[in-house]
Amino acid sequence: MLRKPQFLLLISIALLTWAVAQAQSGRRSTGGTSTTTAGTTATAPTGAKAAEKKPAAESRLQLLVGINRAEAFTITPYYVYDTVLADCIKHLGDAETVFVNSGGFSMNRSAAVKAAREETVRWVVSLEVKSLFAESGQKIKPEQDELFVEYTVVEPVTGKIKHSGRTQRHIYQNGRGGNSLPTTKGGPNYSEYSIKQAAVEAAEKILAGFDIKVRE
C-alpha cells in the first residue's frame, strides 16, 4: 500500500493535469479567429473602413482679359475690337479649367501690367488690334489694310510678362469672303469671319502658353 504522502502527491498531480486540460480546451473554443458558414476564416474588423481617396479637383486658371480700343475710329472701327474681345473671351471660356472675366476696352500693355500687380490670382491679358501695313512701315490704305491681333499675358502680383505674340490669321476687309459687320459711313468694312478666326487663334495661343487645349 502507498504511504499517505505519496497518495496525496498522486492526487495533486492528477488534479493539476485535469485543470491544464480544461484550460486548453476553453481557449480553443473561445479564442482565435471565427469561421464562416462556408468554413473559411474571417478576419475580425479592426476599425472603420478608410474612405476612398478622390483625385483633387484641378484648379482653375483665372484670367482678366481686356482690349485696347484707344485708336478706334481713327484706324479701326469699334465693332472689330468688340468682336475680337467677345469671341476671344468666349473661346477661352470653352476650356473647362479656365474662368474668364472681361477687363474692358482700355487694356493696353502698360495697363495690363499695372492691373496684374494688383491681382493675387487672376492673370491679366491685353489684346490689341494692329495694322499690318503700319507694322511693316507701309502707308496705310483704308481700302487695302489688313489687321492682326496682338496679345500679352501678365503674371499676377509680380506684373511680369509671361508670354506674348500675335495672330497669323489676318482681319481683312469685306469682299474676300464671309459676312461683314456694320461700319461707320465711309469707313472700312471688315469680314466678320476673319475677325472671329483671329480672335479664336489669339485665345488658343494664350491657352497654349499654359499648356491648355480646348477639347473638341
KOLNUVO-407531 format. One record per residue: x, y, z of N, C-alpha, C in turn; residue in one letter. Coordinates in steps of 0.05 Angstrom, whole numbers, plus 5000, padded with zeros to 4 digits. Layout:
<paros>
XYZXYZXYZA ...
</paros>
This chain:
<paros>
501749765000500050005000501750255000M 500750464986502250714985501950865011L 504150985017504051155040502351405035R 501451525056499651755053500851985038K 503452065043504552285028504752224998P 505351974991505551904963502751914950Q 500751824965497951824955497052114950F 497652294968496852574964498252704941L 500852624936502352734913501052644887L 500252394886499052294861496352434856L 494852474877492252614874492752904864I 494753034874495353314866496153324837S 497853134828498653124800496253084782I 494452904790492152844773490353094771A 489953234793488253474792489453694775L 492153724777493553924761493353864731L 493653614724493453524696490653584685T 488653524702485853564693485253864689W 486354034707485954324705487254444680A 489754354673491054444649489554374624V 488554124624487054034601484454194597A 483054264619480654424617481254704607Q 483454814616484255094607484855104578A 486354904568486954904539484454854522Q 482654694532480154644518478454904516S 478455064537476955314537478055514518G 480755534516481955724498481455654469R 481355394463480755314435477955374427R 476055374446473255414439472455704438S 473955884452473156164454475056354440T 477556294436479456484426479856444396G 481856604384482556584356480656714338G 480856644312479156754291476556604289T 474556724279471956594275471856474247S 470056284243469756164216467056224206T 466856244180464256294167462856034162T 460456044153458855804148460055634126T 461655764108462855614087465455494095A 466355544120468755414130471255584126G 470955824115473255994110473756174134T 476156254138476856424160476256714155T 474856844173474157124170475657294191A 477057494181478557664199476657874212T 476857904238475158094252475858374243A 473858554241474358834233476158964253P 477959134243479859274260479159564264T 477059664252476359944254474660034231G 474060294230472460404208473960374181A 472560314160473760284134474760554125K 477260564115478460814106476960914081A 476361174081474961294059476661284034A 475461224011476961223986477861503979E 480361523971481461783964480561863936K 479562103934478662213908480762393898K 481162403871483262573860482562863865P 484463023873483963313878482963453853A 480963623857479863763834481963953822A 482163943796484164113782483464403786E 485464553795485064843800484564983774S 482865183774482065333750483865573746R 484565613720486165843713484266083710L 484866303724483166543724484566753707Q 483066873688484067073670482367323671L 483667553669482367803665483267903638L 481367923618482167973591480868243582V 482568423572481568673562482868743535G 481868953523482969033497483469333496I 485369413480485969703477484369813454N 482469983460480770083438481270383435R 483570483443484170763442484170873413A 484970703394485170803366482670743350E 480570673363478070613348477170853333A 476270803309475171013291477371183278F 479871173288481971313274483371123254T 483470873262484570663244482470443239I 481370353261479570123261476970183275T 474670113264472070163277471670003302P 469870093319469269973345468669673343Y 466969603323465969323323468169113321Y 470469193309472669003307473668933334V 474169143351475169103378473068943395Y 470569023393468468893408468268593402D 468368533376468168253368470568093375T 472968203372475368063380475368003410V 474668193427474568143455472467933463L 470067963452467867783459468567493450A 469567463426470067193416472567063429D 474467233435476867123449476067023477C 474567183492473667103518471966853517I 470166843497468466603494470066353489K 472066363472473666133466475466053490H 476466253504478066193528476266043548L 473766133551471966003570471065723562G 471565653537470865383528472665173541D 474965253550476765073565475565023593A 475264773601473964703626475364813650E 477964843649479464933672480065233672T 478665383656479165673654476665833661V 477066033678474866223685475766503676F 474166633660474966893648473067113655V 474267353660472767603664473667803644N 471867983636472668203618473968433633S 476168523621477568753633476969013619G 475069013601474269263588475869333563G 475669593555476669683529479069873532F 480269893555482570073558484969923568S 485369673559487369503569489669483549M 491469683550493969643534495969503552N 498469473542500469303556501169433583R 501569683584502269813610499969793630S 497569823620495169803638494969513648A 495669323631495469043639497568973661A 499969083658501969043679501169163705V 500069403704499169543729496869383742K 494969283726492769133737493668873749A 495668743736496568483745497968513773A 499268733778500668773803498668803826R 496168863820494068883840492468633843E 493068433826491668173828493367973844E 491967783857493267573872492967303858T 490867273842490367013829490067043799V 488667243790488067263761490467363745R 490967223723492867313703491367523686W 492867723677491667943661492667923632V 490767943614491367923585490468173571V 492368283556491768523540491668443510S 489568523497489268473468489468743453L 490768743431490968983415490668913385E 489069073371488669043343490469233328V 492269133311494169303298494069263268K 495169463254495169473225497569333214S 497169143196499369003183501069193166L 499769383153501169573136502869763154F 501769853176503270033193505569893206A 505169633213507369473225509669433207E 509169413181511269363161512369633150S 511369853161512470113152511170223127G 509170093117507770183093505670393099Q 505070553080502970743083500270603084K 498770673105496170543108494170633087I 493070433072491070483052488370363063K 486570533070484070433083482670223067P 482870223040481470033024482969763022E 485469753031487069513028488269413054Q 488069553075489469483100488469213112D 490269073125489568833139490468863168E 489068733186489568763215490368493227L 491668503250492268263265491868323295F 491668113311491268143340493868073354V 494668253372497068213388496068173417E 497367983431496467923459498967923477Y 498467993502500467993523499267873548T 500667683560499667543584501467623607V 500267733629501867843651501267693677V 503367623692503167473716502067633739E 500167523756499167673779501367723799P 501067933815502868013837505368133826V 506967983810509568083801509268283777T 507268253761506968423738508868353715G 510068113717511868023696510367903672K 511367963648510067863624510867563621I 508867393620509367103617509967033589K 508267123570508767093542507067283526H 507767323501506267503483506567393455S 504967493437505067413410503067543393G 502667443369500767563350499467343333R 497267403321495867213305496967213276T 496966973265497766953236495266993218Q 492966943229490566993214489867293214R 489667403191489267693190486267763188H 485668003197482968103195482868273169I 481468173150481468303124478668433118Y 478668603099476168743093474168583077Q 471768653078469668513065470168503035N 469268283022469668252994471568022988G 472767913010474567683007473367433019R 470767443023469367203034468267263062G 466067133069464867163095463067403097G 461567423119459767643124461167873137N 460068103135461268343147459468443169S 460668613186459168743207458669033200L 456769163213456169443207458669613212P 458969823197461170003200460270293198T 462070473203461370763201461370843172T 460071063167459771163140462571233128K 463171113106465671173093468071013105G 467670863126469870713139470170443126G 472370303133472770033122470769833133P 470069633118468169433126469569163127N 470169073152471768833155470068583156Y 471268363148469868103147469367993175S 466867933181466167823207467667553211E 467767393190469067133192472067163200Y 473467343187476267373193476767483221S 474967653231475267763258474967533278I 472967363274472567143293474866943292K 475966893268478166703266480666803280Q 481167063277483467183291483167173321A 480667223331480167223359480466943371A 479566733356479866463365482766383366V 484266463345487166393345488566523369E 487966773375489166913397488566753423A 486066663427485366513451486866253453A 487166113430488565853430491565893437E 492766113428495566163434495866243463K 493966383474494066453502493966203519I 492066023512491765773527494265593524L 495365593500497765433496500065513514A 500165763521502265863540501965743567G 499565633574499065503599498765203596F 499565103572499264813565496464723568D 494564883559491664823559490664823530I 488964623525487764603498484764563501K 483264703485480364673486479664403474V 477964253489477063993480475064023457R 475463873436473663893413471263703417E 
</paros>
